[in-house]
Structure formats: C-alpha cells, structure tokens
Amino acid sequence: MEIAVVGTQEFTLGFQLAGIHRLYHPDSDEDLSSVMKDLLSQSDVGIVVIDSTDLSRLSDRMRSQIADSITPTVLGIGTEEDNTLRESIKSALGVDLWK
C-alpha cells in the first residue's frame, strides 16, 4: 500500500523529502475533486493525506464518500481543526477516543 499526498507544493514538500512519491498538486476545485475520486478508486493507495483547507473545499458528497472510505484512509491535516480522523475512529471502534 502506498501513501498519496494532495495539496500545494509547500504542503507536500516535507512528504517528498520523506520519500513519498505520489504527490498531487491540483490547481482548481474541479482538479481537486477529480484527483480525490481517482485516489479513492485506486486499490494500491492505503492512505491519502490532504491539506485540511483543500478538504474543506470539496463538495459535501465527496466529503461523505471520504468519511465512509476505509481503504484508502483519508487524513486531513493542517492548521484548521479536522474531525475526519476522529469520526473514522469513532465509527470503526464505536468509541470517541478524544473524550
């Protein structure tokens, strides 16, 4: 399983330095949506890391698909609070670990 990273050049730079090669830099909301649809359908991708700002730009339908996705697991990280990981763990375990 591979890790894919979606975001700006600045966001993905650290991941690139860590040796991750599947980096995506969508220019528009349409490109972002297309990249995420493609990554959700690839069986060799286990984790998708996305900038939480980009995650919030996705449609409600796409965010719902991401929340329901087990493989790949989508992690939104950044300066904004994101509950995607929290909700994924809560639905998988049935327990909110943050409480």
Residue frames as qw, qx, qy, qz and C-alpha x, y, z in Angstrom:
[[0.000, 0.889, 0.458, 0.000, 0.00, 0.00, 0.00],
 [0.438, 0.274, 0.015, 0.856, 1.20, 3.46, -0.86],
 [0.126, -0.690, -0.383, 0.601, 0.73, 6.90, 0.62],
 [0.307, 0.570, 0.386, 0.657, -0.53, 9.73, -1.58],
 [0.220, -0.516, -0.310, 0.768, -0.38, 13.41, -0.64],
 [0.210, 0.696, 0.505, 0.465, -2.66, 16.10, -2.06],
 [0.252, -0.863, -0.221, 0.378, -2.03, 19.82, -1.61],
 [0.256, 0.950, -0.174, -0.038, 0.13, 22.76, -2.56],
 [0.686, 0.477, -0.426, 0.348, 3.83, 22.47, -3.33],
 [0.080, -0.580, 0.529, -0.614, 4.62, 23.84, 0.14],
 [0.796, -0.287, 0.265, -0.462, 2.31, 21.34, 1.84],
 [0.988, 0.144, -0.045, -0.033, 3.73, 18.32, 0.02],
 [0.356, 0.748, -0.511, 0.232, 7.42, 19.27, 0.28],
 [0.396, -0.518, 0.676, -0.343, 8.00, 17.61, 3.66],
 [0.895, 0.080, 0.385, -0.210, 6.36, 14.42, 2.47],
 [0.742, 0.636, -0.205, 0.056, 8.51, 14.47, -0.67],
 [0.084, 0.715, -0.628, 0.296, 11.64, 14.84, 1.46],
 [0.631, -0.296, 0.634, -0.335, 10.46, 11.84, 3.50],
 [0.162, -0.196, 0.913, 0.318, 10.43, 9.74, 0.32],
 [0.499, 0.504, 0.649, -0.276, 6.78, 9.82, -0.70],
 [0.220, -0.097, 0.594, 0.768, 6.49, 9.97, -4.50],
 [0.024, 0.571, 0.745, 0.343, 2.74, 10.13, -5.10],
 [0.097, -0.441, -0.266, 0.852, 2.22, 13.86, -4.82],
 [0.195, 0.630, 0.639, 0.396, -0.71, 15.71, -6.36],
 [0.141, -0.335, -0.141, 0.921, -0.99, 19.48, -6.78],
 [0.223, 0.655, 0.685, 0.229, -4.47, 20.28, -8.11],
 [0.195, 0.117, 0.087, 0.970, -4.91, 23.81, -9.47],
 [0.412, -0.236, -0.150, -0.868, -8.68, 24.17, -9.17],
 [0.602, -0.107, 0.550, -0.569, -11.62, 22.75, -7.24],
 [0.881, 0.315, -0.101, -0.339, -12.51, 20.58, -10.25],
 [0.542, 0.491, -0.664, 0.155, -8.96, 19.18, -10.40],
 [0.206, -0.353, 0.733, -0.543, -9.05, 18.55, -6.66],
 [0.785, 0.055, 0.324, -0.525, -12.32, 16.65, -6.92],
 [0.825, 0.433, -0.322, -0.167, -11.02, 14.64, -9.87],
 [0.293, 0.499, -0.755, 0.307, -7.79, 13.72, -8.07],
 [0.412, -0.231, 0.679, -0.562, -9.67, 12.61, -4.96],
 [0.873, 0.199, 0.092, -0.435, -12.14, 10.50, -6.98],
 [0.700, 0.493, -0.516, 0.010, -9.21, 8.85, -8.73],
 [0.086, 0.446, -0.779, 0.434, -7.34, 8.16, -5.48],
 [0.631, -0.127, 0.496, -0.583, -10.42, 6.70, -3.78],
 [0.910, 0.280, -0.015, -0.307, -10.74, 4.18, -6.60],
 [0.495, 0.576, -0.643, 0.105, -7.10, 3.02, -6.62],
 [0.917, -0.340, -0.194, -0.081, -6.54, -0.24, -4.77],
 [0.762, 0.127, -0.304, 0.557, -2.81, 0.33, -4.24],
 [0.016, 0.528, -0.233, 0.817, -3.31, 3.53, -2.20],
 [0.497, -0.376, -0.740, 0.253, -3.74, 2.90, 1.53],
 [0.256, -0.682, -0.350, 0.588, -3.52, 6.43, 2.92],
 [0.296, 0.661, 0.270, 0.634, -4.33, 9.79, 1.36],
 [0.343, -0.513, -0.302, 0.727, -3.03, 12.83, 3.20],
 [0.195, 0.684, 0.404, 0.575, -4.72, 16.08, 2.22],
 [0.113, 0.118, -0.264, 0.951, -4.40, 19.64, 3.44],
 [0.039, 0.511, 0.768, -0.386, -7.44, 20.33, 5.65],
 [0.198, 0.523, -0.015, -0.829, -8.05, 23.56, 3.73],
 [0.281, 0.190, -0.724, -0.600, -8.34, 21.58, 0.49],
 [0.084, -0.252, -0.960, 0.092, -10.55, 19.02, 2.23],
 [0.145, 0.547, 0.513, -0.646, -13.00, 21.75, 3.20],
 [0.249, 0.425, -0.333, -0.804, -13.17, 22.90, -0.46],
 [0.073, -0.053, -0.945, -0.314, -14.61, 19.53, -1.55],
 [0.533, -0.290, -0.340, -0.719, -18.34, 19.05, -2.06],
 [0.617, -0.321, 0.475, -0.539, -20.45, 17.61, 0.75],
 [0.960, 0.167, -0.046, -0.221, -20.97, 14.46, -1.31],
 [0.655, 0.490, -0.502, 0.281, -17.23, 13.94, -1.78],
 [0.121, -0.503, 0.626, -0.583, -16.54, 14.56, 1.92],
 [0.829, -0.151, 0.273, -0.464, -19.21, 11.97, 2.74],
 [0.911, 0.318, -0.263, 0.009, -17.50, 9.45, 0.45],
 [0.348, 0.557, -0.593, 0.466, -14.19, 10.21, 2.14],
 [0.453, -0.418, 0.513, -0.598, -15.69, 9.77, 5.62],
 [0.929, 0.006, 0.169, -0.329, -17.13, 6.39, 4.59],
 [0.709, 0.531, -0.460, 0.057, -13.90, 5.22, 2.94],
 [0.831, -0.509, 0.211, 0.071, -11.92, 2.61, 4.84],
 [0.611, -0.242, 0.485, 0.577, -9.30, 1.96, 2.18],
 [0.488, 0.251, -0.383, 0.743, -7.82, 4.34, 1.46],
 [0.364, -0.721, -0.443, 0.389, -7.98, 6.17, 4.74],
 [0.278, 0.700, 0.118, 0.647, -8.07, 9.92, 4.14],
 [0.511, -0.536, -0.345, 0.577, -6.34, 12.14, 6.68],
 [0.163, 0.871, 0.143, 0.441, -6.88, 15.89, 6.62],
 [0.630, -0.440, -0.215, 0.603, -4.04, 17.70, 8.32],
 [0.270, 0.581, 0.117, 0.759, -3.17, 21.35, 8.65],
 [0.081, 0.138, -0.408, 0.899, -3.76, 24.37, 10.82],
 [0.582, -0.216, -0.074, -0.781, -7.55, 24.04, 10.83],
 [0.469, -0.130, 0.795, -0.362, -9.28, 21.51, 13.05],
 [0.570, 0.160, -0.610, -0.526, -10.48, 18.49, 11.13],
 [0.654, -0.204, 0.554, -0.472, -12.75, 15.80, 12.54],
 [0.765, 0.331, -0.437, -0.337, -12.36, 13.31, 9.68],
 [0.410, 0.277, -0.833, 0.246, -9.89, 11.09, 11.53],
 [0.269, -0.105, 0.655, -0.698, -11.86, 11.41, 14.76],
 [0.750, 0.169, 0.090, -0.633, -15.11, 10.36, 13.05],
 [0.694, 0.333, -0.618, -0.162, -13.37, 7.46, 11.25],
 [0.201, 0.214, -0.856, 0.425, -12.01, 6.09, 14.53],
 [0.448, 0.003, 0.483, -0.752, -15.35, 6.64, 16.26],
 [0.807, 0.218, -0.138, -0.531, -17.25, 4.72, 13.57],
 [0.619, 0.324, -0.715, 0.013, -14.68, 1.90, 13.48],
 [0.255, 0.109, -0.818, 0.504, -14.40, 1.41, 17.24],
 [0.412, -0.639, -0.592, -0.267, -17.71, 2.76, 18.42],
 [0.537, -0.664, -0.268, 0.447, -15.88, 4.90, 20.98],
 [0.235, 0.922, -0.042, 0.304, -14.82, 8.56, 20.85],
 [0.795, -0.094, -0.260, 0.539, -11.16, 8.44, 21.92],
 [0.220, 0.477, -0.091, 0.846, -10.94, 12.23, 22.25],
 [0.517, -0.658, -0.081, -0.542, -13.29, 12.27, 25.26]]
